[in-house]
Amino acid sequence: MRVDVTCESCSLDVDGTLQEFKSFFLPPDTAHKVTASFETGEVAGEVSGAAGESKSLSFDAPPPPPDVVNPDDPEQQPDNGIIFGSDGKRRDVSKKPLPPLVTFIGAGVTGALLIGSIVSTVDVYARADDYEGAADKANAACRADPGSSNCTTLYNKANDLLDDGEPTEMRTTILWVATGVVGAATVIIALTLTDWSGGDDARAGVARDEQASTLHLQPLIDPVRGSAGLSLGAQF
């Protein structure tokens, strides 16, 4: 039995054996499975006949599944942020996960910390001037009369001013460090994670298709105790 197969850009398999040509002979009086393999999938058919007969089969390539990449189709190649996963499906990674609001919040927090740092620095210098003035008076009084009550009083006053200035210096240091950290984080977020395209998702601050991404920045400043800190929180 002779079999003639018509198909375009396909490979043929008959009963599990690859066929080199599209016309071939098969044992008669037996059903044979003929499979045509295309880039988009496989199509199978069955053929049987008597000795001396000729059979014709025709196969058309199946349509590609939706959103599946054909590696030989130039129009489906990666372009401008489109990548293909292991399943061959398109995934748009050009859109960044955070809305501009996050950058604006970071800039606002950085500005607030910067103002606090400057004010605290001015306070440190003012306290230093007060301490130096009190120390000069105490030194002068103690040199004039080392055992006098005035010497002791002025010395204690200068020492109290020194003790009061130490928390202020610590607070100032923390504020400047926090300003640098938040400022650097804001710049990184603005350049690498913020979607500046102005799309609906960015304006609404809504996450993209897969999962929401949010960032929380909150300074923790306690002027009374002379301490400061920074609370950073993120959800991806």
Order of alpha helices (4+ residues) and beta strands (2+ residues): beta-beta-beta-beta-beta-beta-beta-beta-beta-alpha-alpha-alpha-beta-beta
